[in-house]
Amino acid sequence: NEFTVAQIAALHVVDQQGMMRVSTLAAELDLSASAASRLIEGLVQRGLLARAEDPADRRAKMLTLSADGRRFVEHTSAERLRVIEETAQGLPTRVLKGLLATLRGLKS
C-alpha cells in the first residue's frame, strides 16, 4: 500500500503536464524504458494513472491521471503544505522571511 518516491514523483509530473507520453515520463524521471513501464503498470493497476494510445502515433502510449490519481496528488500536495507550515512556525522570523523571499523568487 506504500508508494515509492518514484511513483509519487511520476504522479506529480503527469499532473503538471496534464497528459504525456510514457517515453517523456521515463526521461523526466531518468528511468530506463523497462523501469518506467513497471512503475507505470503499478500505478495503472492501482487506478491512479490511465494509459491510452497517442492519436498522433498509435505505437506510443499517453498517460493521464485518473480521478483517484488526481485526489492522491491533491492529498499529497496538501499534506506537504501542512508539514511546511508546521516546520515554518518553529523558524526564527529572519529565517522565515528569507525562505519566503526565496520561494517568491522561484514562482516568477
ROMAR-336930 format. One line per 4 residues: their letters; for each residue x, y negated, z negated of N, C-alpha, C, O. Coordinates in steps of 0.1 Angstrom, whole numbers. Atoms other than C-alpha are relative to their C-alpha. Example, Ala and Ser with C-alpha at 12.3 -4.5 7.8 and 13.67 -1.06 7.14 Angstrom:
2
as) 9 12 0 123 45 -78 9 -12 0 19 -12 -7; -9 11 0 137 11 -71 -8 -11 -8 -3 -22 -9
This chain:
108
neft) 8 12 0 0 0 0 9 -13 0 4 -24 3; -9 12 0 30 -23 -3 4 -3 14 3 5 23; -4 5 -13 43 -43 26 15 -3 -1 20 -8 -11; -14 4 -1 79 -48 37 1 -15 4 -9 -21 9
vaqi) -2 14 -3 93 -82 42 -2 -2 16 -7 -12 20; 1 1 -15 95 -75 80 -15 0 4 -19 -7 13; 14 -1 -4 58 -66 81 -7 -14 -3 -15 -19 5; 6 13 4 48 -98 62 5 -11 10 -3 -19 14
aalh) -5 9 -10 71 -118 85 -7 1 13 -10 -9 20; 7 -3 -13 55 -102 116 -14 -6 0 -18 -13 10; 14 6 0 20 -112 105 1 -15 0 -8 -21 7; -1 15 0 31 -148 98 4 -5 14 -1 -16 18
vvdq) -5 5 -14 49 -151 132 -12 1 10 -14 -8 17; 12 -2 -10 18 -137 151 -10 -11 -4 -16 -16 5; 10 10 3 -4 -161 131 5 -14 5 -4 -21 11; -5 13 -5 18 -191 140 -1 -1 16 -4 -11 21
qgmm) 0 0 -14 19 -181 177 -14 2 6 -17 -2 17; 14 -2 -4 -18 -171 179 -1 13 8 -10 22 5; 0 -12 -8 -11 -144 205 15 1 6 20 -9 10; -14 -2 -6 23 -129 216 2 14 4 -4 23 0
rvst) -4 -13 -5 39 -101 234 8 8 -11 14 2 -19; -8 -8 9 54 -72 215 15 -3 1 21 -4 -9; -14 3 -2 88 -79 230 4 -13 -6 15 -14 -11; -4 13 6 87 -115 218 0 1 -15 9 -5 -21
laae) 0 -2 14 78 -105 183 13 8 -4 19 4 -14; -12 -7 2 107 -80 184 12 -9 0 21 -8 -9; -11 9 -1 131 -107 195 0 -10 -12 10 -13 -18; 2 10 11 117 -132 168 5 6 -13 11 -1 -21
ldls) -4 -7 12 124 -106 141 13 7 1 18 13 -9; -13 -6 -3 157 -94 156 -1 15 -3 8 21 -9; 2 -15 1 144 -58 158 2 6 14 -1 0 24; 0 -7 -12 150 -32 184 -14 3 4 -23 2 -4
asaa) 13 -3 -5 121 -22 206 -7 11 -8 -19 10 -11; 6 -12 8 116 11 187 -3 -4 -14 -14 0 -19; 3 4 14 118 -5 153 -12 -10 0 -21 -8 -9; 12 9 -1 93 -32 164 -12 8 2 -23 5 -3
srli) 11 -8 -3 70 -6 178 -5 7 -13 -17 8 -15; 4 -6 12 70 13 145 -7 -10 -10 -17 -7 -16; 5 10 9 64 -18 125 -14 -5 4 -23 -5 -4; 12 4 -6 36 -29 148 -11 11 -2 -22 8 -5
eglv) 9 -11 1 20 5 148 -6 1 -14 -18 4 -16; 4 -1 14 19 5 110 -10 -11 -3 -20 -9 -10; 10 11 2 1 -29 110 -13 1 8 -23 -3 3; 12 -3 -8 -23 -18 137 -8 10 -8 -20 9 -9
qrgl) 7 -10 7 -31 13 117 -7 -5 -13 -18 0 -17; 6 7 12 -38 -9 86 -11 -10 4 -17 -15 -5; 11 9 -5 -62 -30 107 4 -15 -2 -5 -23 -2; -4 14 2 -41 -62 103 4 -6 14 3 -19 15
lara) -4 5 -14 -29 -65 140 -9 7 10 -13 18 8; 7 -5 -12 -48 -60 172 10 0 12 17 -10 14; -9 -2 -11 -30 -48 203 -8 1 13 -18 9 13; 8 -1 -13 -43 -53 239 10 -2 12 21 -7 10
edpa) -8 2 -12 -30 -53 275 2 -15 2 -8 -23 0; -3 13 -5 -14 -85 287 -7 -2 14 -3 6 23; 6 1 -13 -37 -97 315 9 -4 11 7 0 23; -10 4 -10 -7 -111 333 9 11 4 15 11 15
drra) -9 -11 -3 13 -79 331 -5 12 -8 -3 13 -20; 7 -11 6 -6 -47 324 9 10 -8 5 17 -16; -10 -9 7 26 -29 313 3 -6 -14 7 2 -23; -4 6 13 31 -54 284 -12 0 -9 -24 0 -5
kmlt) 10 0 10 11 -55 252 0 -13 -7 11 -19 -10; 1 13 8 -2 -86 234 -5 3 -14 -13 13 -16; 4 -2 14 -7 -89 197 -7 -12 -5 -4 -24 -2; 8 11 7 -32 -110 177 -3 5 -14 -3 18 -17
lsad) 5 -4 13 -42 -110 141 -14 5 0 -22 -1 7; 14 -4 2 -74 -91 132 -5 -9 -11 2 -18 -17; 6 8 11 -98 -107 108 6 3 -14 9 -6 -22; -7 -4 12 -82 -87 80 14 -6 -1 19 -10 -11
grrf) -13 5 0 -48 -98 91 0 -15 -3 9 -20 -10; 1 15 3 -59 -135 90 -2 -2 -15 4 -11 -20; 2 1 14 -72 -130 55 13 3 -8 16 -4 -18; -13 -3 6 -39 -114 45 10 -12 0 16 -15 -10
veht) -9 11 -2 -19 -143 59 -4 -12 -9 4 -18 -15; 6 11 8 -42 -169 42 3 3 -15 7 -6 -22; -2 -3 14 -39 -150 9 15 -1 -4 18 -7 -14; -14 1 3 -1 -147 10 5 -14 1 14 -18 -7
saer) -3 14 0 2 -184 20 -4 -7 -12 3 -15 -18; 6 6 12 -20 -194 -9 8 4 -12 11 -4 -21; -8 -5 11 0 -172 -33 14 -6 0 19 -10 -11; -13 7 0 33 -187 -21 -1 -14 -5 8 -19 -12
lrvi) 2 14 4 20 -222 -26 -2 0 -15 3 -9 -22; 2 -1 14 8 -212 -61 14 1 -8 16 -5 -18; -13 -3 6 43 -199 -70 9 -13 1 16 -16 -9; -8 13 -2 60 -231 -56 -5 -10 -10 3 -17 -16
eeta) 6 10 9 36 -253 -76 4 3 -15 8 -5 -22; -4 -4 13 43 -233 -108 15 -3 -3 19 -8 -14; -15 2 1 81 -235 -102 2 -15 -1 11 -19 -9; -2 14 -1 79 -272 -94 -3 -7 -13 3 -17 -17
qglp) 4 6 12 62 -280 -127 11 0 -10 12 -9 -19; -11 0 10 93 -270 -146 13 -7 5 23 -8 -3; -12 8 -5 117 -291 -125 1 -14 -5 -9 -20 -7; -2 14 4 132 -324 -136 -6 -9 11 -5 -5 23
trvl) 6 9 -9 115 -353 -119 9 -4 12 4 -4 23; -9 4 -11 145 -364 -99 2 12 10 3 10 22; -2 -12 -9 150 -328 -85 -13 2 8 -12 5 20; 12 -1 -6 113 -326 -77 -2 -10 12 -6 -7 23
kgll) 1 10 -10 114 -359 -58 9 3 12 6 1 23; -9 -4 -11 144 -347 -38 -5 12 8 -4 12 21; 6 -12 -6 127 -314 -30 -12 -5 9 -13 -1 21; 12 5 -8 95 -333 -18 5 -8 12 0 -6 23
atlr) -5 7 -11 116 -356 4 6 9 10 4 7 22; -5 -10 -10 133 -326 20 -11 7 7 -11 8 19; 11 -6 -6 100 -309 26 -7 -9 10 -11 -5 21; 6 9 -9 86 -340 42 8 -1 12 2 -2 23
glks) -9 1 -12 116 -342 65 -1 12 9 0 11 21; 1 -12 -8 111 -306 76 -13 0 8 -13 6 19; 12 0 -7 75 -313 86 0 -8 13 -7 -5 22; 0 9 -12 84 -341 111 10 5 10 11 -2 21
